[in-house]
Amino acid sequence: MIYRMYSSLASFKELEFHQGLNVLIAKKEAGATDKQTRNRAGKSSLVEIIDFLSGAKAGRDSLFRSEALVNENFGITLDLGNEKITTERTGKKWLQIYLEGENVLNNKSALSNTEWTTLLGEKMFEFHKLPDIEGRKPTFRSLFTYFIRRQRSGAFTTPEKQATDQQEGDIQVALLYLLGLDWQIASEWQRVRDREKTLRELKKAAGSGAFGSIIGKSSELRTQVTIAEARLKEMQSQLALFRVLPQYSELESEADQLTHQISDLSNANVIDTGSIRDLETAMHSESPPPIGELESIYAEAGIALPGFAVKRYNEVRLFHESVIRNRRDYLFVELDSAKQRILARDQEKQQLDERRSVVMNLLKSHGALDQFAKLQSETGRKEVEVESLRQRFSAAEQLEGTKNELDIERNRLTLRLRRDFSEQKERLSNAILAFEETSKHLYESAGSMTVDETSNGPQFQFPMQGSRSKGIKNMQIFCFDMMLMRLCAKRGIGPGFLIHDSHLFDGVDGRQIASALKVGAETAEELGFQYIVTMNEDDAFKETMPGFNIHDYTLPVVLTDAQDDGGLFGFRF
């Protein structure tokens, strides 16, 4: 119950409330012009103040951060749990709440806004009993705003929504909790929607071109991942077995030098082998001319050189044989020398090759530090490549396979919801009957509330004759809110008050307004809650209802927009 609402603003009209129905009237003064509609009298501001003091966010466009009000305190005295407390808040320090009470949160006089909403959730809706689960949970603000619907948030469009931008998951979690049904089903449904949203975004991105080529097909990516993982495993194994040889660079240089030396020796052998071949050819060609040729030469010499003494033939022959013999001896020595050089080189080549074999085996079985670093770097790059392929493969599988999984999950949740409705049949029936009972007091053809188990979660509908009418739609909201008050009272949860501003009665026939006020007064008295209503005077007294006098419930403070100081704040801004 709310006892009092006040402000440090000197011109503010302090309000005191009582149990049951409280009606705050905005009247049109005699002589007021048609342009003075009472829309600025402050009726909706009463709801805004209570919302502000109940932990609402106060952005830059908030009424309470305006220049005219930012430094003013606003306060309210109300019951919270079993304690009567007073809370204050100002637009200047909107992140803090100031409290007065004997046992409020271990006697703390100032709370952060988060601490305050946590406390309100525990005291009003028993959030301390909520199981610790992942996913969406009911929040204090998502439940509380059903009891103080605000025109600024679009709360008067349809019964199940307390704000125009309220999401499906928030609606379902909040209402299943308030009706005493399994709200965790709605939480799981929201997780399905979140996954479907991600899936739609991925499909949209994949269909846009470039991103689609990045993801690829799961079948192709599966092959790429398999091959890449095998190569990575091989590289990791090589890295694990790698042994670093400190003298690796020196041994590499030695192996290179040995190879050059062996090559030089082989080249020299090739030259000597050619020399041997030439020497052997020369040795075979070295022989004296035939005797007949030598005699012929001598005979011709005697004719051509008469008077000269010609040596005897035998002496010449002997000299010639001596030259040939000396030539052969020289060629033999040269041939033997070439063969010895080749033999020596072959022996040296064998020694060098043996050493090179030792060095190469060392190089083969070990590695240099820079090679180890290079292998590490290549392995790291391969790991990144494999992880990228895995993510692409996962995304492709999600794109191609998640839809079926989500369809299965939706069917499972639908069956679970249907089972919960069956198990909680009494609570669901109480809600349906409470809505229908209230509706009967307003219209001859009573409206009803249906809750369908759909593949998208529970869907609330309110069939009523003429429901396209703005006035009838608003009365559906009235019936729905009274149903919530009845169910919450039975469960012992809720704020203990319900507030409707005059926008709820826009377009409503005078008889239905009078009936609604009477039903509200009787229900509040029956269940022991407080029902606060703000109304225009001509709407409130348009029709009368037997056994019900609205004057008995009107507050002594009356608002008007006819004068500058007639509104709730006492001035215009």
C-alpha positions as CSV (number, residue, x, y, z in Angstrom):
1,M,0.0,0.0,0.0
2,I,1.1,3.6,-0.8
3,Y,0.5,6.0,2.0
4,R,2.0,9.3,0.8
5,M,3.7,10.9,-2.1
6,Y,5.7,14.1,-1.7
7,S,8.5,16.3,-3.0
8,S,10.9,19.0,-1.9
9,L,9.4,21.2,-4.6
10,A,7.4,23.8,-2.7
11,S,4.6,24.0,-5.2
12,F,4.1,20.2,-5.4
13,K,0.7,18.9,-4.3
14,E,1.4,16.3,-1.7
15,L,-0.9,13.2,-2.0
16,E,-2.1,10.9,0.8
17,F,-3.8,7.6,-0.1
18,H,-5.9,5.1,1.8
19,Q,-6.8,1.5,1.4
20,G,-9.0,0.4,-1.5
21,L,-10.0,2.7,-4.4
22,N,-8.4,6.1,-4.6
23,V,-9.5,8.5,-7.4
24,L,-7.5,11.5,-8.3
25,I,-9.7,14.0,-10.2
26,A,-8.6,16.5,-12.8
27,K,-11.4,18.9,-13.3
28,K,-12.2,21.6,-15.9
29,E,-12.8,24.9,-14.2
30,A,-15.6,27.1,-15.2
31,G,-14.4,29.5,-17.8
32,A,-11.6,27.3,-19.0
33,T,-11.1,27.4,-22.7
34,D,-11.4,24.4,-25.1
35,K,-7.6,24.4,-25.4
36,Q,-7.2,23.8,-21.7
37,T,-7.8,20.0,-21.8
38,R,-6.3,19.0,-18.5
39,N,-3.8,16.9,-20.3
40,R,-1.1,18.9,-18.5
41,A,-2.6,18.7,-15.0
42,G,-0.2,16.0,-13.9
43,K,-2.4,12.8,-13.9
44,S,0.1,10.7,-15.8
45,S,2.9,12.4,-13.8
46,L,1.7,10.6,-10.7
47,V,2.4,7.3,-12.5
48,E,5.8,8.6,-13.7
49,I,6.8,9.6,-10.1
50,I,6.0,6.1,-8.7
51,D,7.8,4.5,-11.7
52,F,10.8,6.8,-11.0
53,L,10.8,5.9,-7.3
54,S,10.6,2.2,-8.2
55,G,13.9,2.0,-10.0
56,A,13.1,3.1,-13.5
57,K,16.0,4.2,-15.6
58,A,16.4,8.0,-15.8
59,G,17.9,8.8,-19.2
60,R,18.7,12.3,-20.4
61,D,15.1,12.7,-21.6
62,S,13.7,11.8,-18.2
63,L,11.1,14.2,-16.7
64,F,13.1,14.2,-13.5
65,R,16.4,15.3,-15.2
66,S,14.8,18.4,-16.7
67,E,16.1,21.7,-15.6
68,A,13.0,22.5,-13.6
69,L,13.1,19.3,-11.5
70,V,16.6,17.9,-11.6
71,N,17.5,19.3,-8.1
72,E,14.2,18.3,-6.4
73,N,13.7,15.2,-4.3
74,F,10.6,13.1,-4.8
75,G,9.5,10.6,-2.2
76,I,7.0,8.0,-1.3
77,T,6.0,6.1,1.8
78,L,4.7,2.5,1.2
79,D,4.6,-1.0,2.6
80,L,7.5,-3.2,1.5
81,G,7.1,-6.7,2.8
82,N,6.1,-6.3,6.4
83,E,7.7,-2.9,6.9
84,K,6.6,0.6,6.2
85,I,9.4,2.5,4.5
86,T,10.0,5.9,2.9
87,T,12.2,6.2,-0.2
88,E,13.5,9.3,-2.0
89,R,15.2,9.9,-5.3
90,T,16.4,12.9,-7.2
91,G,17.2,13.5,-10.9
92,K,20.6,14.9,-10.0
93,K,21.7,11.7,-8.3
94,W,19.4,9.4,-10.1
95,L,21.6,6.3,-9.6
96,Q,21.0,6.4,-5.8
97,I,18.0,5.7,-3.7
98,Y,17.6,7.0,-0.2
99,L,15.6,4.9,2.3
100,E,14.1,5.2,5.8
101,G,13.0,2.1,7.6
102,E,13.9,0.0,10.6
103,N,15.2,-3.1,8.8
104,V,15.8,-2.0,5.2
105,L,18.7,-3.9,3.8
106,N,20.7,-4.1,7.0
107,N,19.9,-0.4,7.9
108,K,21.6,1.0,4.8
109,S,20.2,4.5,4.2
110,A,21.4,4.7,0.6
111,L,21.3,2.1,-2.1
112,S,22.3,2.0,-5.7
113,N,19.4,1.7,-8.1
114,T,20.5,-1.9,-8.9
115,E,20.4,-2.8,-5.1
116,W,17.0,-1.1,-4.8
117,T,15.4,-3.1,-7.7
118,T,16.9,-6.3,-6.3
119,L,15.4,-5.6,-2.9
120,L,12.0,-4.8,-4.5
121,G,12.1,-8.0,-6.5
122,E,12.8,-10.1,-3.4
123,K,10.1,-8.3,-1.3
124,M,7.4,-8.1,-3.9
125,F,7.9,-11.1,-6.1
126,E,10.1,-13.5,-4.1
127,F,13.0,-13.5,-6.5
128,H,15.2,-14.9,-3.8
129,K,13.4,-18.2,-4.4
130,L,14.2,-18.3,-8.2
131,P,16.4,-21.2,-9.3
132,D,19.8,-20.3,-10.6
133,I,19.5,-21.0,-14.4
134,E,21.1,-19.6,-17.5
135,G,18.9,-17.6,-19.8
136,R,16.2,-15.1,-19.3
137,K,14.7,-14.6,-15.9
138,P,11.8,-12.5,-14.7
139,T,13.0,-9.1,-13.6
140,F,11.4,-6.7,-11.1
141,R,10.9,-4.0,-13.8
142,S,9.3,-6.5,-16.3
143,L,6.7,-7.5,-13.7
144,F,6.1,-4.3,-11.8
145,T,5.2,-2.2,-14.9
146,Y,2.1,-4.4,-15.3
147,F,0.8,-2.8,-12.1
148,I,1.6,0.8,-13.1
149,R,1.0,0.9,-16.9
150,R,2.5,4.1,-18.4
151,Q,1.1,5.9,-21.5
152,R,4.6,7.0,-22.4
153,S,5.8,3.4,-22.8
154,G,2.7,2.3,-24.8
155,A,1.1,0.2,-22.1
156,F,-2.4,0.7,-23.3
157,T,-2.3,-1.2,-26.6
158,T,-2.9,-4.8,-25.6
159,P,-3.4,-6.5,-22.3
160,E,-0.3,-8.8,-22.4
161,K,2.1,-6.0,-23.1
162,Q,3.2,-3.3,-20.7
163,A,5.4,-1.5,-23.3
164,T,5.3,-1.2,-27.1
165,D,8.8,-2.5,-27.5
166,Q,8.4,-5.4,-25.1
167,Q,9.8,-8.5,-26.6
168,E,8.0,-11.8,-26.9
169,G,10.3,-13.6,-24.6
170,D,10.0,-11.0,-21.9
171,I,6.1,-11.1,-22.2
172,Q,6.0,-14.9,-21.9
173,V,8.5,-15.2,-19.0
174,A,6.7,-12.4,-17.0
175,L,3.2,-13.6,-17.5
176,L,3.9,-17.3,-16.9
177,Y,5.6,-16.2,-13.6
178,L,2.7,-14.0,-12.6
179,L,0.2,-16.8,-13.4
180,G,2.2,-19.3,-11.4
181,L,3.1,-21.4,-14.4
182,D,6.5,-22.8,-15.5
183,W,8.2,-19.6,-16.7
184,Q,11.5,-21.6,-17.4
185,I,9.8,-23.0,-20.5
186,A,9.4,-19.5,-21.8
187,S,13.1,-18.8,-20.9
188,E,14.2,-21.8,-23.0
189,W,11.9,-20.6,-25.8
190,Q,13.8,-17.4,-25.8
191,R,17.1,-19.2,-26.2
192,V,15.6,-20.9,-29.2
193,R,14.6,-17.5,-30.7
194,D,18.1,-16.2,-30.0
195,R,19.7,-19.1,-31.8
196,E,17.3,-18.7,-34.7
197,K,18.1,-15.0,-34.9
198,T,21.8,-15.9,-35.1
199,L,21.0,-18.5,-37.7
200,R,19.1,-15.9,-39.8
201,E,21.9,-13.4,-39.6
202,L,24.4,-16.1,-40.7
203,K,22.3,-17.1,-43.6
204,K,21.7,-13.5,-44.5
205,A,25.5,-12.9,-44.4
206,A,26.2,-16.1,-46.3
207,G,23.8,-15.1,-49.0
208,S,25.3,-11.7,-49.4
209,G,28.3,-13.0,-51.3
210,A,31.7,-12.5,-49.8
211,F,30.8,-14.0,-46.4
212,G,29.3,-17.0,-48.1
213,S,32.5,-17.8,-49.9
214,I,34.4,-17.5,-46.6
215,I,32.2,-20.0,-44.8
216,G,31.8,-22.5,-47.7
217,K,30.1,-25.9,-47.7
218,S,30.3,-28.2,-44.7
219,S,31.2,-31.2,-46.9
220,E,34.2,-29.4,-48.5
221,L,35.3,-27.9,-45.2
222,R,35.2,-31.3,-43.5
223,T,37.8,-32.6,-46.0
224,Q,39.9,-29.5,-45.6
225,V,39.8,-29.7,-41.8
226,T,40.7,-33.4,-41.8
227,I,43.8,-32.8,-44.1
228,A,44.9,-29.7,-42.2
229,E,44.6,-31.5,-38.8
230,A,46.6,-34.4,-40.1
231,R,49.4,-32.0,-41.3
232,L,49.3,-30.1,-38.0
233,K,49.7,-33.3,-36.1
234,E,52.7,-34.3,-38.2
235,M,54.3,-30.9,-37.7
236,Q,53.6,-31.0,-33.9
237,S,55.3,-34.5,-33.8
238,Q,58.3,-33.2,-35.7
239,L,58.5,-30.3,-33.3
240,A,58.4,-32.6,-30.3
241,L,61.2,-34.8,-31.7
242,F,63.4,-31.9,-32.9
243,R,67.0,-31.8,-31.5
244,V,69.0,-28.7,-31.8
245,L,72.7,-29.0,-32.8
246,P,74.7,-25.9,-31.7
247,Q,77.5,-26.5,-34.3
248,Y,74.9,-26.9,-37.1
249,S,76.0,-23.9,-39.1
250,E,79.7,-24.9,-38.8
251,L,78.9,-28.5,-39.9
252,E,76.8,-27.1,-42.8
253,S,79.9,-25.1,-43.9
254,E,82.2,-28.1,-43.5
255,A,79.8,-30.3,-45.6
256,D,79.8,-27.7,-48.3
257,Q,83.6,-27.4,-48.3
258,L,84.0,-31.2,-48.4
259,T,81.7,-31.3,-51.4
260,H,83.7,-28.6,-53.2
261,Q,87.0,-30.5,-52.4
262,I,85.6,-33.8,-53.7
263,S,84.4,-32.0,-56.8
264,D,87.8,-30.4,-57.4
265,L,89.6,-33.8,-57.0
266,S,87.2,-35.4,-59.4
267,N,87.8,-32.6,-61.9
268,A,91.6,-33.1,-61.6
269,N,91.2,-36.8,-62.1
270,V,89.3,-36.2,-65.3
271,I,92.2,-34.1,-66.6
272,D,94.8,-36.7,-65.7
273,T,92.6,-39.5,-67.2
274,G,92.7,-37.6,-70.4
275,S,96.5,-37.2,-70.2
276,I,96.9,-40.9,-69.6
277,R,94.9,-41.6,-72.7
278,D,97.0,-39.3,-74.7
279,L,100.3,-40.7,-73.3
280,E,99.3,-44.2,-74.0
281,T,98.4,-43.2,-77.6
282,A,101.8,-41.5,-78.0
283,M,103.7,-44.5,-76.6
284,H,102.1,-46.8,-79.2
285,S,102.9,-44.4,-82.0
286,E,106.6,-44.0,-81.1
287,S,108.7,-46.5,-83.4
288,P,111.6,-46.2,-85.9
289,P,110.9,-45.9,-89.6
290,P,111.3,-49.1,-91.7
291,I,114.9,-50.1,-93.0
292,G,113.8,-49.6,-96.6
293,E,112.7,-46.1,-96.1
294,L,115.9,-45.2,-94.2
295,E,118.1,-46.7,-97.0
296,S,116.1,-44.8,-99.6
297,I,116.6,-41.5,-97.7
298,Y,120.4,-42.1,-97.5
299,A,120.6,-42.9,-101.2
300,E,118.8,-39.7,-102.0
301,A,121.0,-37.7,-99.6
302,G,124.1,-38.9,-101.5
303,I,122.7,-37.7,-104.8
304,A,121.3,-34.4,-103.4
305,L,124.5,-33.6,-101.4
306,P,127.5,-34.7,-103.4
307,G,130.7,-34.1,-101.8
308,F,129.3,-34.2,-98.2
309,A,130.3,-37.0,-96.0
310,V,127.3,-39.0,-95.0
311,K,127.5,-41.0,-91.8
312,R,127.1,-44.6,-92.0
313,Y,123.7,-46.0,-92.0
314,N,124.2,-48.1,-88.9
315,E,125.2,-45.1,-86.9
316,V,122.1,-43.2,-87.9
317,R,119.9,-46.1,-87.1
318,L,121.4,-46.6,-83.7
319,F,120.9,-42.9,-82.9
320,H,117.3,-43.0,-84.0
321,E,116.6,-46.0,-81.9
322,S,118.1,-44.2,-78.9
323,V,115.8,-41.2,-79.4
324,I,112.8,-43.4,-79.6
325,R,113.8,-45.3,-76.5
326,N,114.3,-42.0,-74.5
327,R,110.9,-40.7,-75.7
328,R,109.2,-43.9,-74.5
329,D,110.9,-43.7,-71.2
330,Y,109.7,-40.1,-70.7
331,L,106.1,-41.1,-71.7
332,F,106.2,-44.0,-69.3
333,V,107.3,-41.8,-66.4
334,E,104.6,-39.3,-67.2
335,L,102.0,-42.0,-67.5
336,D,103.0,-43.6,-64.2
337,S,103.0,-40.2,-62.5
338,A,99.4,-39.4,-63.8
339,K,98.2,-42.8,-62.5
340,Q,99.8,-42.2,-59.1
341,R,98.1,-38.8,-58.9
342,I,94.7,-40.3,-59.7
343,L,95.2,-43.0,-57.1
344,A,96.2,-40.5,-54.5
345,R,93.2,-38.3,-55.3
346,D,90.8,-41.3,-55.1
347,Q,92.2,-42.1,-51.6
348,E,91.7,-38.5,-50.6
349,K,88.2,-38.4,-52.1
350,Q,87.3,-41.6,-50.1
351,Q,88.5,-39.9,-46.9
352,L,86.6,-36.7,-47.6
353,D,83.5,-38.6,-48.6
354,E,83.5,-40.6,-45.3
355,R,83.8,-37.3,-43.4
356,R,81.1,-35.8,-45.4
357,S,78.9,-38.8,-44.7
358,V,79.4,-38.3,-40.9
359,V,78.6,-34.6,-41.2
360,M,75.5,-35.2,-43.3
361,N,74.2,-37.8,-40.8
362,L,74.6,-35.3,-38.0
363,L,72.8,-32.6,-40.0
364,K,70.0,-35.1,-40.9
365,S,69.4,-36.2,-37.4
366,H,69.6,-32.8,-35.8
367,G,68.6,-29.2,-36.7
368,A,69.8,-25.7,-36.2
369,L,68.1,-23.3,-33.7
370,D,66.8,-21.1,-36.6
371,Q,65.3,-24.2,-38.2
372,F,63.6,-25.0,-34.9
373,A,62.2,-21.5,-34.7
374,K,61.1,-21.7,-38.3
375,L,59.3,-25.0,-37.6
376,Q,57.7,-23.5,-34.5
377,S,56.5,-20.5,-36.6
378,E,55.1,-22.8,-39.3
379,T,53.4,-24.9,-36.7
380,G,51.8,-21.8,-35.2
381,R,50.5,-20.6,-38.5
382,K,49.1,-24.1,-39.2
383,E,47.3,-24.1,-35.8
384,V,45.7,-20.7,-36.8
385,E,44.7,-22.1,-40.2
386,V,43.2,-25.3,-38.6
387,E,41.3,-23.2,-36.0
388,S,39.9,-21.0,-38.8
389,L,38.8,-24.0,-40.8
390,R,37.2,-25.5,-37.7
391,Q,35.2,-22.3,-37.1
392,R,34.2,-22.1,-40.7
393,F,33.1,-25.8,-40.6
394,S,31.2,-25.1,-37.4
395,A,29.5,-22.1,-39.0
396,A,28.6,-24.1,-42.1
397,E,27.2,-27.0,-40.0
398,Q,25.2,-24.5,-38.0
399,L,23.8,-23.0,-41.2
400,E,22.9,-26.3,-42.6
401,G,21.9,-28.3,-39.6
402,T,20.6,-26.0,-36.8
403,K,17.2,-25.4,-38.4
404,N,16.1,-29.0,-37.9
405,E,17.5,-29.0,-34.3
406,L,15.5,-25.9,-33.5
407,D,12.3,-27.3,-35.0
408,I,12.8,-30.4,-32.8
409,E,13.4,-28.1,-29.7
410,R,10.3,-26.1,-30.5
411,N,8.2,-29.3,-30.6
412,R,9.7,-30.5,-27.3
413,L,8.9,-27.2,-25.6
414,T,5.4,-27.2,-27.0
415,L,4.8,-30.6,-25.5
416,R,6.4,-29.5,-22.2
417,L,4.1,-26.4,-22.1
418,R,1.0,-28.5,-22.8
419,R,2.0,-30.8,-20.0
420,D,2.5,-27.9,-17.6
421,F,-0.9,-26.4,-18.6
422,S,-2.4,-29.8,-17.8
423,E,-0.6,-30.1,-14.4
424,Q,-1.4,-26.5,-13.5
425,K,-4.9,-26.7,-14.8
426,E,-6.4,-25.1,-11.6
427,R,-4.2,-22.0,-11.8
428,L,-4.8,-21.5,-15.5
429,S,-8.6,-22.0,-14.9
430,N,-8.5,-19.4,-12.1
431,A,-6.9,-16.9,-14.5
432,I,-9.4,-17.5,-17.2
433,L,-12.4,-17.4,-14.9
434,A,-11.1,-14.2,-13.2
435,F,-10.9,-12.4,-16.5
436,E,-14.3,-13.7,-17.6
437,E,-15.9,-12.7,-14.3
438,T,-14.6,-9.1,-14.4
439,S,-15.7,-8.9,-18.1
440,K,-19.2,-9.9,-17.2
441,H,-19.6,-6.9,-15.0
442,L,-18.8,-4.6,-17.8
443,Y,-20.5,-6.1,-20.9
444,E,-23.5,-8.3,-21.5
445,S,-21.4,-10.4,-23.9
446,A,-18.5,-11.3,-21.6
447,G,-15.0,-11.4,-23.1
448,S,-12.6,-14.2,-22.4
449,M,-8.9,-14.9,-22.2
450,T,-7.3,-17.8,-24.1
451,V,-3.8,-19.1,-23.8
452,D,-2.7,-21.3,-26.7
453,E,0.3,-23.7,-26.7
454,T,2.0,-22.7,-30.0
455,S,5.3,-23.6,-31.5
456,N,6.4,-20.1,-30.5
457,G,5.4,-20.4,-26.8
458,P,2.2,-19.4,-25.0
459,Q,0.1,-16.9,-26.9
460,F,-2.5,-14.8,-25.1
461,Q,-5.6,-13.7,-26.8
462,F,-8.7,-11.8,-25.6
463,P,-11.7,-12.4,-27.9
464,M,-14.5,-9.9,-27.2
465,Q,-17.3,-8.6,-29.3
466,G,-16.3,-5.2,-30.8
467,S,-12.7,-5.6,-29.6
468,R,-11.5,-3.4,-32.4
469,S,-12.9,-0.5,-30.5
470,K,-10.3,1.5,-28.5
471,G,-12.6,1.6,-25.5
472,I,-13.2,-2.1,-25.5
473,K,-9.5,-2.8,-26.0
474,N,-8.8,-0.7,-22.9
475,M,-11.4,-2.6,-20.9
476,Q,-9.7,-5.8,-21.9
477,I,-6.6,-4.4,-20.2
478,F,-8.7,-3.5,-17.1
479,C,-10.0,-7.1,-16.9
480,F,-6.5,-8.5,-17.4
481,D,-5.0,-6.3,-14.7
482,M,-7.8,-7.2,-12.2
483,M,-7.1,-10.9,-13.0
484,L,-3.4,-10.4,-12.2
485,M,-4.3,-8.7,-8.9
486,R,-6.6,-11.7,-8.0
487,L,-4.0,-14.3,-8.8
488,C,-1.1,-12.4,-7.1
489,A,-3.2,-11.8,-4.0
490,K,-3.9,-15.6,-3.8
491,R,-0.2,-16.4,-4.1
492,G,0.9,-13.6,-1.7
493,I,3.1,-11.7,-4.3
494,G,2.9,-8.4,-6.0
495,P,3.3,-4.7,-5.0
496,G,-0.1,-4.7,-3.2
497,F,-1.4,-1.8,-5.4
498,L,-2.6,-1.2,-8.9
499,I,-2.5,2.1,-10.7
500,H,-4.5,3.2,-13.8
501,D,-4.3,6.7,-15.2
502,S,-7.0,8.3,-17.2
503,H,-5.7,7.0,-20.6
504,L,-7.1,3.6,-19.7
505,F,-10.6,5.1,-20.0
506,D,-10.1,6.9,-23.3
507,G,-13.0,6.0,-25.6
508,V,-14.8,4.0,-22.9
509,D,-18.5,4.4,-22.6
510,G,-19.6,6.2,-19.4
511,R,-21.5,3.1,-18.1
512,Q,-18.5,0.9,-18.5
513,I,-16.3,3.5,-16.7
514,A,-18.7,3.5,-13.7
515,S,-18.9,-0.3,-13.8
516,A,-15.1,-0.6,-13.9
517,L,-14.7,1.7,-10.9
518,K,-17.2,-0.2,-9.0
519,V,-15.6,-3.5,-9.8
520,G,-12.2,-2.1,-9.0
521,A,-13.4,-0.8,-5.6
522,E,-15.1,-4.1,-4.7
523,T,-12.2,-6.3,-5.9
524,A,-9.7,-4.1,-3.9
525,E,-11.8,-4.4,-0.8
526,E,-12.2,-8.1,-1.3
527,L,-8.6,-8.9,-1.8
528,G,-7.1,-6.1,0.4
529,F,-5.1,-4.2,-2.2
530,Q,-5.0,-0.6,-3.2
531,Y,-6.4,0.7,-6.5
532,I,-5.3,4.2,-7.5
533,V,-7.0,5.8,-10.5
534,T,-6.5,9.2,-12.1
535,M,-9.5,10.5,-14.1
536,N,-11.0,13.6,-15.8
537,E,-14.0,14.9,-13.9
538,D,-16.5,14.7,-16.7
539,D,-15.5,11.0,-17.4
540,A,-15.7,10.1,-13.7
541,F,-19.2,11.5,-13.1
542,K,-20.6,10.9,-16.6
543,E,-22.7,8.0,-15.3
544,T,-23.8,6.7,-11.9
545,M,-24.0,3.2,-10.7
546,P,-26.5,2.0,-8.1
547,G,-24.8,1.2,-4.8
548,F,-21.6,3.0,-5.8
549,N,-20.7,6.6,-5.2
550,I,-17.4,7.7,-6.6
551,H,-17.3,10.7,-4.3
552,D,-16.6,8.3,-1.5
553,Y,-13.2,7.5,-3.1
554,T,-12.0,10.8,-4.5
555,L,-8.9,12.3,-3.0
556,P,-9.2,15.8,-1.5
557,V,-6.5,17.1,-3.9
558,V,-8.0,18.0,-7.2
559,L,-5.9,18.9,-10.3
560,T,-6.7,21.3,-13.0
561,D,-4.9,22.8,-16.0
562,A,-7.0,26.0,-15.9
563,Q,-4.4,27.8,-13.9
564,D,-0.6,27.7,-14.0
565,D,-0.5,26.3,-10.4
566,G,-3.4,23.9,-10.8
567,G,-1.3,20.9,-11.8
568,L,0.5,18.3,-9.7
569,F,3.8,20.1,-9.8
570,G,2.2,23.5,-9.1
571,F,3.7,25.2,-12.2
572,R,4.0,24.7,-15.9
573,F,7.3,23.7,-17.6
